[in-house]
Structures are given as C-alpha cells and as structure tokens.
Amino acid sequence: MSTHTRSPDAAGVPHTDSYYASSVNAHAPWPELTDNIECDVCIVGAGYTGISSALYLCEAGYDVVVLEAARVGWGASGRNGGQVVNSYSRDIDVIEDRYGRQTADMLGSMMFEGANIIRQRIDQYAIDCDYRPGCVFAALSARQLTKLRDQQKLWNRYGHTDLTLLDESAIRREIATDRYVGGLLDKHGGHIHPLNLVLGEAEAIRRHGGRIFEGSAVTRIEHGDPARVHTAKGQVKAKYVILAGNAYLSQQLAPRLTRLSMPCGSQIIATEPLSEDMALSLLPNNYCVEDCNYLLDYFRLTADNRMLYGGGVTYGGKNPPNIDSVILPKLNRTFPQLKGVKIDYRWGGNFLLTLSRLPQFGRLENNIYYMQGDSGHGVTLTHLAGKLITEVLRGDAERFDAFARLPHMPFFGGRNFQVPFTMLGAAYYSLRDRLGV
C-alpha cells in the first residue's frame, strides 16, 4: 500500500471518519462550481455510478461535467464493505420466475461484467486500491448450502464456471470458525479499498479532460433541450443529464425517483491491525466472506491486516446510537479468538433499496436518465451501469433497456410507511434464517 494522507475538505464536508478515509491515497481536491458552463453530459453524483459513467463517456469523447454535493466517493462508494460480488441482489432464477426467460437471459449475460470492468479499470489506470481475488458465500444451514449448490449450477449455465463448492471441512480451511456448514468460493469475486478505487477512477477522468466539481450540490434542474442544472453558485447547460445520487439523491430534486426507493444503513467496524500470524489463521487465503442470511454479515481483511466486519440493516438510513453494540457481537460470534480486540474504526453509510431488490434504470425526460437502487450489490452493478449509459448515448439502448423494462414498484403505503412495512418483512425473513427454514 502506498503512503496515505487525508486530503483537505471540500467546501467543509469531510469524508466520514472511517478506516478508508484514514488510509486514503493522496489526491488533489476538485474545485467548487462557481461559473456558468456548458458540456455534453452533466452527471449528478460522484459515487461509483456517476464516476463510472463519466469515465466511460470521457473515453468515448464526450465533454463531461460531474457535480457532487460533498466529495468524490463521500457516500456508499467510499464507505461500503469493499466486496466485489457478482450477480444482482436477486439472482437470475428469481428474475426468470418473475419476468421470463428472455429478460433473464439478457440480464444473465451481464451479471459478471461489473467485476470484470473493475479489474480492467485497476489494470488500465494502475489504481492502487488493494484488490485481492476471491469471495466466499458462507452457509449457516443445510438449506442455505443446498441453495448455494443451485447457485453454482445456475451461474455455470451463464458461463461462470470458476466456482468451488466447499463442504464443512473445506470451509473451515478457508475461515477459522465453526459457524458455517459449507460455502461457495467464487474466484472471480474479490475485495478492494473502495474509496481508493473511486478516487483512482476520478483521476482517470481528470486525465481525459473531464471536469468534477465537489461541494456543488444541485438545487434544481430545468428540463429542456438543453437542460440546465443549477447549483448555489453556478449552472451547467447540458445536452444530457444523468442522475446518479442513489441513496443521497435529494427528494426535492427527483420526487418521482425517491418514492420508488428507500435509503438503508449498514454499519462496519475495523479492528486494530492484527499480527500477520493471526490474520492468516483467520482467513488463510485472504478471501472476503458474506453469509447467506437475509440480513447478512460480511467481513474481510484489509491490506494492513485489520478485520473489517459489517452487517445488519437500519431501514430509513439512520445509524444506531452505538455501532459497536450492533456489530461487535457478530464479530465475536464468528471469531471468538478476537474477543477483546481493540476496535479502531466504526462507521455507517446508506445504500438504496428497491422493493423488488433489483435496480431501477430509466428516463425522466428524453435527455434525463437515472440509474439507482442497486440494493446492496452496488460495487459491481454501478460499474456496469456506466458502460450501459454510454451505449445509450451512442445509440445502442438494448442492454440499458433490459434493466429499464423491469417494473419499478413503489413501497406499500408510500414513503410514510415504507420503513415499518419493510422492517416487518425483514423480521419475517430473519426469523426464517434463525429457524433454518
């Protein structure tokens, strides 16, 4: 890992106090928008969706402006668990049952593309983000292991054959815990330092001549051809606008979108650096792990041998008063050998949940596009999204429209009742997980 320094705050808005922010690669800040400018494409939001889109579009020769209310990677893109997980939050068998074989085949042909894009970006632009290959899906019951067996067959059908089913003895060789009865190893998954990835991609945009403005929250959008995107101190006139704010998109800016989705919080802790012997004893091959519960736990080692552990969901997007009290018991249950270890960092962030658990892509106007609602699979899906929106603007909408045609269902009872209704549903599925049914 390279030498790390914290960059100066943009417009007084620092990154959340996370392990990632404390180990961020040195980088130059971006200015605030204070002028009236023009471009081909204006993107609202500088997380993975916005930055991936901007980089693809810059490479294709478009003049691109990205407007970010806080800082590049300030939201979920710079706070997540750093796990590169293939497919979608609802796997392709569910998509086929709900929407038919044709839709499943189209989405299935893309479900491993996001991870490949990430690896390609890292190599192409020499991004220092601690990429390590390998992801384990861990089963806590025989029922979950059976589902992983089915998942292996399903992914094989769509061309992904580098998967290894792990029995109980095999998974204990990969993870030093007696919690799991088996698992599925995906060697085309992996883990990263997520904030350094998005910052490295932003630097690639800078090299291509793209413009990013931090501390430049969008206050309103004038629909038209061209559209006009306003901030407190400036304005962007653009042929196209892409809304890429996800869980941090203002309700006032796009009420039609926020009614269809709900911000949800996830919390993470990071221990003090462990000895190399201890780290290797816990995860000998340095794979990342997520379990198969509805409200899942996920964990991995960082480049400096910290155990980074996350889990749980807070509906509506607020952090619990004491993150340690929520996450530390999970860590201790999985790794009792770490009981008493010092916790150096704890933080939370929001992802955007949809009722279907599938992404929402589409158009608000002929020249205003949106991509949101990755429902926990945003690291890979956002990178695919940037490629798809570039295909659209270049005249090929087939793959984008495969997502856009998915029904965008509002939460029951509207925005006022989406949290309690969703909590009831989560409680039901959590009970099923505990009972092993």
C-alpha positions, 0 to 999 in steps of 0.5 A: 500500500502506498503512503496515505494522507487525508486530503483537505475538505471540500467546501467543509464536508469531510469524508466520514471518519472511517478506516478508508478515509484514514488510509486514503491515497493522496489526491488533489481536491476538485474545485467548487462550481462557481461559473456558468458552463456548458458540456455534453453530459452533466452527471449528478453524483460522484459515487461509483455510478456517476464516476463510472459513467463519466469515465466511460463517456470521457473515453468515448469523447464526450465533454463531461461535467460531474457535480457532487454535493460533498466529495468524490466517493463521500457516500456508499462508494467510499464507505461500503464493505469493499466486496466485489460480488457478482450477480444482482441482489436477486439472482437470475432464477428469481428474475426468470420466475418473475419476468421470463426467460428472455429478460433473464437471459439478457440480464444473465449475460451481464451479471459478471461484467461489473467485476470484470470492468473493475479489474480492467479499470485497476489494470488500465489506470494502475489504481492502487486500491488493494484488490485481492481475488476471491469471495466466499458465500458462507452457509449457516444451514443445510438449506442455505448450502443446498441453495448455494449448490443451485447457485453454482449450477445456475451461474455455470449455465451463464458461463461462470464456471470458476466456482468451488463448492466447499463442504464443512471441512473445506470451509473451515480451511478457508475461515477459522470458525465453526459457524458455517456448514459449507460455502461457495468460493467464487474466484472471480469475486474479490475485495478492494479499498473502495474509496481508493478505487473511486478516487483512482477512477476520478483521476482517470477522468481528470486525465481525459479532460473531464471536469468534477466539481465537489461541494456543488450540490444541485438545487434544481434542474430545468428540463429542456433541450438543453437542460440546465442544472443549477447549483448555489453558485453556478449552472451547467447547460447540458445536452444530457443529464444523468442522475446518479445520487442513489441513496443521497439523491435529494427528494426535492430534486427527483420526487418521482425517483425517491418514492420508488426507493428507500435509503438503508444503513449498514454499519462496519467496524475495523479492528486494530491491525492484527499480527500477520500470524493471526490474520492468516489463521483467520482467513488463510487465503485472504478471501472476503466472506458474506453469509447467506442470511437475509440480513447478512454479515460480511467481513474481510481483511484489509491490506494492513491486516485489520478485520473489517466486519459489517452487517445488519440493516437500519431501514430509513438510513439512520445509524444506531446510537452505538455501532459497536453494540450492533456489530461487535457481537457478530464479530465475536460470534464468528471469531471468538479468538478476537474477543477483546480486540481493540476496535479502531474504526466504526462507521455507517453509510446508506445504500438504496433499496428497491422493493423488488431488490433489483435496480431501477434504470430509466428516463425522466425526460428524453435527455434525463436518465437515472440509474439507482437502487442497486440494493446492496450489490452496488460495487459491481452493478454501478460499474456496469451501469456506466458502460450501459449509459454510454451505449445509450448515448451512442445509440445502442439502448438494448442492454440499458433497456433490459434493466429499464423494462423491469417494473419499478414498484413503489413501497406499500403505503408510500414513503410514510410507511415504507420503513415499518412495512419493510422492517416487518418483512425483514423480521419475517425473513430473519426469523426464517434464517434463525429457524433454518427454514 
